[in-house]
Amino acid sequence: MASFGMRSRSSGRPSWANGWLLAGLLVLGVPSAARAGVIYTLGYSTCTTACGSAPWGTVTVTQDAANWMALDVVVQLANDPTTGLPYYFHQSNSNHFALAFSLVGNQSATISGLNPSVYGVNSGTSFTAAGLGTFGFAMSCQSTLGCANGYSATNGGRIGFTITPTSGSLNQYSAFAQNSNGYFFSTDIAALINGTGSTGNIGSSPATGVQYINKPASVLSLLMMLGLFGFIRRGRICVVTAGHRPIRPAPAWRLLPLAVRA
């Protein structure tokens, strides 16, 4: 006696094969969180005399591993590509800072992870970086332990800290705002050129380079992957109807190009 609505597994490639196919699609479509982030290139100089050659360094932004509402920021100055000598953070004054930036929407936040005897953090108003415009946050550096007076320091080519919003969350891909002059960041550096110390603000903008690492797939891409998953599952179903032999659709993997199946 024929039955209605009975379902059974179709013949063909074993079920684990479809599982491997799905796993491959997920690996290709989902970014690695450990490598995700944004790298801003510090590539625009306001130095009145030569400060070496671009790029002067990078600002790397990643989501904080312990608190996904916060961001980890690392400012890494480079070595001069011609002389091989490192660049250093210059001692700050009223319009030159170790780092200046703004958050989208003027979002309020706290900054942690800095040595308070070396760096001071200012926020809540506007700070002008000479030649680059105004920013909402400014980090001053007043100690030769972390920055140079002229070109006298032997330390200070790297700053790392965490930004935690007072409410809401910060997204690594969209947290930082361009100021009215188009810059995301400003940093005051010291360089040794022809035996003489030279200083000035260095800026980062879309023109100097912004690299998005493993930015998440778009909603459309995710929907396409889910649809393909459903298609694969559907290919494993057969239906028994009254008076007919089981209808066994071909497994989905058979419909893929040979290069994909191999």
C-alpha positions in Angstrom: 0.0 0.0 0.0 1.4 3.3 -1.0 1.8 5.9 1.6 1.8 9.7 1.3 4.4 12.1 2.6 7.1 9.5 3.4 10.6 10.8 3.0 13.9 9.0 2.8 17.5 9.8 2.2 18.5 9.8 -1.5 21.3 7.7 -2.9 24.5 9.2 -4.1 27.4 10.9 -2.4 27.5 10.2 1.4 26.0 12.9 3.7 29.4 13.8 5.0 30.4 15.0 1.6 27.7 17.7 1.6 28.9 18.6 5.1 32.4 19.1 3.8 31.0 21.2 0.9 29.1 23.4 3.4 32.1 23.8 5.6 34.2 24.9 2.7 31.6 27.5 1.8 31.5 28.8 5.3 35.3 29.1 5.5 35.3 31.1 2.3 32.4 33.3 3.3 33.1 34.0 6.9 36.2 36.1 7.9 38.6 35.2 10.6 37.9 37.3 13.6 41.6 37.1 14.7 42.7 38.9 11.6 39.9 41.4 11.2 40.4 45.1 11.6 41.4 48.3 9.9 44.9 49.7 9.1 45.2 53.4 8.5 48.4 54.6 6.9 50.1 57.8 8.3 51.1 59.2 4.9 50.6 63.0 4.8 53.3 65.3 6.3 53.0 68.9 7.5 56.7 69.2 8.3 58.2 72.6 7.4 61.5 70.8 6.7 61.9 67.2 5.5 60.6 64.6 7.9 61.8 61.6 5.9 59.6 59.6 3.5 56.1 58.1 3.6 54.7 56.0 5.1 55.6 57.3 8.5 53.6 54.5 10.3 50.2 53.0 10.7 47.2 53.0 13.1 45.7 49.5 13.5 42.2 49.2 14.9 40.7 45.9 16.1 37.7 44.9 18.2 38.8 44.2 21.8 38.9 40.5 22.5 37.6 40.8 26.1 35.0 43.4 25.5 33.5 43.5 22.0 32.0 46.9 22.6 35.5 48.4 22.8 38.4 48.9 20.4 42.1 48.2 20.6 44.3 50.8 18.9 48.0 50.4 18.1 50.0 53.3 16.6 53.3 52.0 15.1 55.8 54.4 13.7 58.0 53.2 10.9 61.7 53.5 10.0 62.8 56.0 7.4 63.0 54.0 4.2 66.1 55.9 3.1 68.2 56.1 6.3 66.7 53.1 8.2 66.4 55.3 11.3 63.2 55.1 13.3 60.7 57.8 13.7 59.6 58.8 17.3 56.7 60.6 18.8 57.6 64.2 19.5 56.9 66.0 22.8 53.5 67.6 22.6 52.4 71.2 22.7 49.1 73.0 22.2 48.8 72.0 18.5 51.0 69.0 18.3 49.9 65.7 19.9 51.1 62.1 20.1 47.8 61.2 18.6 44.6 63.0 17.8 41.3 61.6 16.5 37.5 61.8 16.5 34.8 59.3 17.0 31.7 59.2 14.8 28.9 61.2 16.3 31.2 62.7 18.8 30.7 59.6 20.9 32.1 59.8 24.5 34.6 57.2 25.6 37.4 56.4 28.0 40.9 55.5 27.1 42.9 52.9 29.0 46.1 51.1 28.8 48.5 54.1 28.6 51.3 54.9 31.1 49.8 58.0 32.9 53.3 59.2 33.7 54.0 59.5 30.0 50.7 60.2 28.2 47.8 62.5 29.1 44.4 62.1 27.4 42.1 65.1 26.6 38.5 64.9 25.4 35.2 66.7 25.4 36.2 69.7 23.3 38.1 70.3 20.1 41.9 70.1 19.7 43.7 71.6 16.7 46.5 69.7 15.1 48.6 72.3 13.1 48.0 71.8 9.4 45.5 69.0 9.8 42.4 70.5 11.5 40.5 69.8 14.7 39.8 66.5 16.5 37.7 65.4 19.5 40.4 63.5 21.4 44.1 64.3 21.9 46.8 62.4 23.6 49.8 64.4 24.8 53.2 63.1 25.5 55.4 65.0 27.9 58.1 62.5 29.0 61.2 61.4 27.1 60.4 57.9 28.3 57.7 57.9 25.5 58.5 60.7 23.1 61.4 62.7 21.8 62.6 66.3 22.5 63.9 67.1 19.1 65.4 63.7 18.2 66.9 62.7 21.6 64.7 59.7 22.7 65.6 56.1 22.2 62.0 54.9 22.8 58.5 55.8 21.8 57.8 54.4 18.3 54.7 52.6 19.5 51.5 53.4 21.4 48.8 50.9 22.3 45.6 51.5 24.1 41.9 50.6 24.4 38.9 52.9 23.7 35.7 51.9 25.6 32.5 53.8 24.9 30.6 55.2 27.9 27.4 53.8 26.3 26.7 51.7 23.3 29.5 50.1 21.3 32.2 50.9 18.8 32.7 49.1 15.5 36.2 48.7 14.3 35.2 49.4 10.7 33.3 52.6 11.3 34.1 54.1 14.7 36.6 56.9 13.5 35.4 60.0 11.8 37.1 62.2 9.3 37.5 65.8 10.4 36.5 68.8 8.3 39.9 68.5 6.5 39.4 64.8 5.7 41.8 63.3 8.3 41.2 60.4 10.6 44.3 60.7 12.7 47.2 63.1 13.5 50.5 62.3 15.1 53.5 64.5 15.8 56.7 62.8 15.0 60.5 63.5 15.2 62.8 62.3 12.5 66.6 62.6 12.1 67.4 63.9 8.6 71.0 64.7 7.6 72.0 64.7 11.3 69.3 67.2 12.2 66.1 66.6 14.1 62.9 67.5 12.2 59.4 67.5 13.6 55.8 67.9 12.4 52.3 66.5 12.3 51.6 63.5 10.1 48.0 62.7 9.0 46.0 59.7 7.8 43.2 60.1 5.3 41.5 57.9 2.6 44.1 59.4 0.2 47.0 58.0 2.2 45.5 54.6 2.5 42.9 52.7 4.6 43.0 48.9 4.5 40.0 46.9 5.7 41.0 43.4 6.7 38.4 40.6 6.5 35.5 43.0 6.5 32.3 40.9 7.1 30.4 39.7 4.1 27.4 41.7 3.0 23.9 40.7 4.0 23.3 39.7 0.3 26.3 37.3 0.4 25.1 35.7 3.6 21.6 35.2 2.2 23.1 33.6 -0.9 25.1 31.2 1.3 22.0 30.3 3.3 20.1 29.7 0.1 22.8 27.4 -1.2 22.7 25.5 2.1 19.0 25.0 1.7 19.5 23.9 -1.9 22.0 21.2 -0.7 19.6 20.0 2.0 16.7 19.8 -0.5 18.8 17.6 -2.8 18.9 14.9 -0.1 15.1 14.5 0.1 12.9 12.1 -1.8 9.1 11.8 -1.7 6.9 8.7 -2.1 3.5 9.3 -3.7 0.6 6.9 -4.3 1.1 4.6 -7.2 4.5 5.9 -8.1 8.1 4.9 -7.5 10.1 7.2 -5.2 11.2 10.5 -6.8 14.8 10.9 -6.0 16.2 14.3 -6.9 19.9 14.3 -7.8 22.1 15.3 -4.9 23.1 19.0 -5.1 26.8 18.3 -5.4 26.1 16.6 -8.8 24.9 20.0 -10.1 28.2 21.8 -9.2 30.9 22.3 -11.8 33.5 19.5 -12.0 36.2 21.9 -10.7 34.3 22.5 -7.5 33.5 18.8 -7.0 37.2 17.7 -7.5 
